[in-house]
Amino acid sequence: MPTPAPSPTAAADARIPAAHPFAAHLRRAAALEAADPHRAWTPQDGPLPSLYLSHGGGPLPFQSPEWLTPLHDWARSLPKPKAILVVSAHWESAPLSVSADRPDELVYDFGGFDALYYTFRYDTPDAGELSRQVTGLMPDTEHVHRHGRRGLDHGAWVPLKIMYPAADIPVLQLSLPTEDPDRLLAIGERLRPLRDQGVLVIGSGHMTHGLPFLTREMFQGNVVPGWSSDFDAWAADALARGDVAELARFRTAAPGMPYAHPTVEHFTPLFVTLGAAGDPTAPVVTRLDGYGVGLSRRSFEAA
C-alpha cells in the first residue's frame, strides 16, 4: 500500500530548519505523543475550562522555549478537546462573525519577520458543526455573519500550533464585536454550554500590550516597564479575588493605563473567557506568567 502524502501542515513543518526552536518543539511533541497519546475529552470529564491566552508578538513565540514548552504542557494537562473556539484581539468585527468552516489560508497579520513564518500552515478539520452550534447559541437579536473564506489570524493559529501541533482539532474563530465588558461577558455566557460538549473556549489577547511605548532595552529583554508590571499586578489581584466589576473598570481603575493598553482589544477577550466560565467570580488558575519584551504574558484558565 502506498504511503499517504503528508498533510499540507506536516509538509510545511518538514521544511523548518532542524536547528530552529520550533522544529525542536515539534520533535518533543511527537515524542510525547508517541509515548503517551493525548487522551481525548469524554463527557465523564465534565466541562473544559475556558482560557485566556497572551499570544505573544507575531510569530515570536515559535522562537522561545519560555512560550513553547509551557503552552504545550498546558494543552496536554487538559483532555484533548473535540473542537476549539477562539475570540482573538486581531479580529474586531461587528456584527458578530465566525470564520470559514475550513479556510484555505491563514491570516499572516504581522510584518517584518523572517519569510519562513509566512509559509507556516495550520490546516485543521472542518469546523462546520461548531459554527452551527455557535450560531444557534446566540440570541435572535444577534445576527451572526458566517464568512466563507476568512482564515485564522495569528492570535489564534500561533498559540494553537504550539499547543496542538498536529492540527487535528476543528478550530473556529469568533469575532470581537465590541469593547464593552458587559456585552462580552454576555457573549461568553452564551458560549458556556459548549464547554459541556468538549469545546475549548479561548479568549486570545495579551495581558499588557503597550507596543508604542517599548524601547530597545525592552526588546532585548532587560527591562520591564512600570506600567506593564503595575497593570499585571492589578489584574492578577482582581482575578484572584474574582472581582469582575473591578476588571470591567480597567480603563479608569487599573494602574499603568493607558500605556498598558493604548487600544483595548488585547485585554477585552478576557471578558469572553470569564463569561464562559462556570462562575466568572471564582478565582482563576494562572498557567503562564512572566514577561516578553516588557509585556506581561499572564495567561489563565477559568473553571
C-alpha positions in Angstrom: 0.0 0.0 0.0 1.5 3.4 -0.9 2.4 5.8 1.9 -0.1 8.6 2.2 1.1 12.0 1.2 1.8 14.3 4.2 -0.8 16.9 5.1 0.0 20.5 4.0 0.7 21.3 7.6 3.1 18.4 8.0 4.8 19.2 4.7 5.3 22.8 5.7 6.6 21.8 9.2 9.1 19.5 7.5 10.7 22.5 5.8 11.5 24.2 9.1 15.3 24.1 9.7 16.2 21.4 12.1 18.0 23.8 14.4 15.0 26.1 14.8 13.5 26.1 18.3 10.1 25.3 16.8 11.5 22.2 15.0 12.8 21.0 18.3 9.4 21.7 19.8 7.7 19.6 17.1 10.1 16.7 17.8 9.4 16.9 21.5 5.7 17.0 20.9 5.8 14.0 18.6 7.9 12.0 21.2 5.5 12.8 24.0 2.5 11.8 21.8 4.2 8.5 20.9 5.0 7.7 24.5 1.7 8.9 26.0 -1.1 9.7 23.5 -3.1 12.7 24.5 -6.4 11.5 26.0 -9.5 12.7 24.2 -12.2 14.5 26.2 -15.2 12.5 27.2 -18.5 13.6 28.9 -17.2 12.0 32.1 -14.5 14.7 32.3 -17.1 17.4 32.7 -16.8 20.8 31.2 -13.5 22.0 29.9 -12.2 25.3 31.4 -12.2 28.5 29.4 -8.8 30.0 28.7 -7.3 33.5 28.3 -4.1 33.4 26.3 -1.5 36.1 25.9 -0.5 35.1 22.4 2.9 36.9 22.0 4.1 39.2 19.3 3.5 37.8 15.8 5.5 34.6 15.4 8.0 35.3 18.3 6.6 32.5 20.5 7.9 30.0 17.9 11.4 31.0 18.8 11.2 30.8 22.6 11.1 27.8 25.0 9.5 30.2 27.5 6.4 30.0 25.3 6.8 26.7 23.6 7.1 24.2 26.5 4.6 25.9 28.9 1.9 26.3 26.3 2.2 22.7 25.1 2.4 21.3 28.6 -0.8 23.3 29.5 -2.6 21.8 26.5 -1.6 18.2 27.5 -2.7 18.8 31.1 -6.3 19.1 29.8 -8.2 16.4 27.9 -7.9 16.8 24.2 -10.9 18.9 23.1 -13.3 17.9 20.4 -13.2 21.4 19.0 -11.8 24.9 19.8 -13.4 28.3 19.6 -11.2 31.4 19.7 -12.0 35.0 20.1 -8.9 36.9 19.1 -7.8 40.5 19.5 -7.0 40.6 15.9 -10.5 40.3 14.5 -12.6 43.2 15.6 -15.7 43.0 13.6 -19.4 43.7 14.1 -21.9 42.2 13.6 -20.7 39.1 15.4 -19.0 36.9 12.8 -17.4 33.4 12.5 -14.6 32.3 10.3 -14.8 29.9 7.4 -15.6 26.3 8.4 -12.4 25.1 6.6 -10.4 28.1 5.2 -7.7 27.6 2.6 -5.2 30.0 4.1 -4.1 31.5 7.4 -4.1 35.3 8.1 -0.4 36.3 8.4 -1.3 39.6 10.1 2.2 40.6 11.2 5.1 42.2 9.4 8.9 42.4 9.4 9.6 38.8 10.3 11.6 36.1 8.6 9.9 34.8 5.4 9.8 31.3 7.0 6.8 32.3 9.1 4.7 33.2 6.1 5.0 29.6 5.0 3.6 28.1 8.2 0.4 26.3 7.9 -2.3 25.1 10.3 -4.9 23.1 8.3 -7.5 21.9 10.8 -10.6 19.7 10.2 -13.9 21.2 9.1 -15.5 23.3 11.9 -19.0 23.5 10.3 -20.7 21.7 13.2 -19.1 24.1 15.7 -20.1 27.1 13.6 -23.7 25.9 13.6 -23.6 25.4 17.4 -22.2 28.9 18.0 -24.8 30.5 15.7 -27.6 28.6 17.5 -26.4 29.8 20.9 -26.7 33.4 20.1 -30.0 35.3 20.7 -32.3 36.0 17.8 -31.4 39.7 18.0 -27.7 38.8 17.4 -27.2 38.1 13.7 -24.0 36.0 13.2 -22.3 36.5 9.9 -20.6 33.4 8.5 -17.5 34.1 6.4 -16.9 31.8 3.5 -13.1 32.4 3.3 -11.7 34.1 6.3 -8.9 32.0 8.0 -7.4 32.1 11.5 -5.4 35.1 12.4 -2.1 34.9 14.4 -3.9 35.5 17.7 -5.5 32.0 17.0 -3.1 29.9 15.0 0.2 30.9 16.6 -0.6 29.6 20.1 -2.7 26.7 18.8 0.1 25.5 16.5 2.2 25.3 19.7 -0.4 23.8 21.9 -1.9 21.3 19.3 0.8 21.0 16.6 -0.9 18.0 14.9 -3.7 20.4 13.6 -6.2 17.6 14.1 -8.9 19.5 16.1 -11.6 21.7 14.4 -10.9 25.4 15.1 -13.4 28.2 14.6 -12.8 31.9 15.2 -15.4 34.3 16.5 -15.0 38.0 16.0 -14.6 40.6 18.8 -17.7 42.8 18.1 -17.4 45.3 20.9 -15.2 46.8 23.6 -17.9 46.7 26.2 -17.1 44.2 29.0 -20.7 43.6 29.9 -21.6 42.6 26.4 -18.6 40.4 26.1 -19.4 38.7 29.4 -22.9 38.0 28.0 -21.4 36.5 24.8 -19.2 34.3 26.9 -22.1 33.2 28.9 -23.9 32.2 25.7 -20.9 30.1 24.8 -20.8 28.3 28.2 -22.7 25.2 27.1 -20.0 24.4 24.5 -17.7 23.5 27.3 -20.0 20.7 28.4 -19.6 19.3 24.9 -15.8 19.2 24.9 -15.2 22.5 23.2 -12.3 24.6 24.4 -13.3 28.3 24.5 -10.4 30.7 24.3 -10.0 34.5 24.6 -6.7 35.4 23.0 -5.0 38.8 23.6 -2.1 40.0 25.8 -2.3 41.0 29.4 -0.3 44.1 28.6 0.2 45.4 25.0 1.8 48.9 25.1 3.7 48.4 21.8 4.1 52.1 21.0 6.0 52.5 24.3 8.5 49.7 24.0 12.2 50.6 24.0 15.2 48.8 22.6 16.1 47.7 26.1 12.7 46.1 26.5 13.1 44.2 23.2 16.4 42.9 24.4 14.6 41.5 27.4 16.4 43.6 30.1 13.6 46.0 31.2 10.0 45.6 32.4 8.3 49.0 32.4 6.4 50.0 35.5 3.2 50.5 33.5 3.3 46.8 32.5 4.2 45.3 35.9 1.7 47.6 37.7 -1.2 46.7 35.4 -0.3 43.0 35.6 -0.2 43.0 39.4 -3.6 44.8 39.5 -5.1 42.3 37.1 -3.6 39.3 38.9 -5.1 40.6 42.2 -8.6 41.2 40.7 -8.6 37.8 39.0 -7.5 36.1 42.3 -10.4 37.7 44.1 -12.9 37.1 41.2 -13.6 40.8 41.1 -15.2 41.1 37.6 -16.6 44.5 38.3 -13.1 45.8 39.1 -11.7 44.3 35.9 -14.5 45.9 33.9 -13.3 49.3 35.2 -9.8 48.7 33.8 -9.8 51.9 31.8 -10.0 54.1 34.9 -9.1 51.7 37.7 -6.0 50.0 36.5 -2.6 51.5 37.1 -0.4 51.8 34.0 -3.3 52.9 31.8 -3.3 53.9 29.0 0.3 52.8 28.4 -0.5 49.1 29.2 -3.4 49.2 26.6 -3.4 52.3 24.4 -6.0 50.3 22.5 -8.0 47.8 24.5 -8.6 44.8 22.1 -5.9 42.7 23.7 -7.4 42.9 27.1 -11.2 42.6 26.3 -11.2 39.0 25.2 -10.6 38.2 28.8 -14.3 39.0 29.4 -15.4 36.3 27.0 -13.2 33.9 28.9 -14.8 34.9 32.2 -18.3 34.9 30.8 -17.8 31.3 29.5 -16.6 30.1 33.0 -18.9 28.2 35.2 -18.6 31.0 37.8 -17.0 34.2 36.5 -16.3 35.4 40.0 -14.3 32.3 41.0 -10.5 32.7 41.2 -8.7 31.7 38.1 -5.6 29.5 37.7 -2.6 31.2 36.1 -0.8 28.9 33.8 1.7 31.2 32.2 3.3 34.4 33.6 6.4 36.5 33.3 7.3 39.0 30.6 8.3 39.0 27.0 9.8 42.2 25.5 8.4 44.0 28.6 4.9 42.8 28.1 3.0 40.6 30.6 2.4 37.1 29.3 -0.2 36.2 32.0 -2.5 33.5 30.8 -5.0 31.6 32.8 -7.8 29.0 32.9 -11.3 29.5 34.5 -13.3 26.5 35.6 
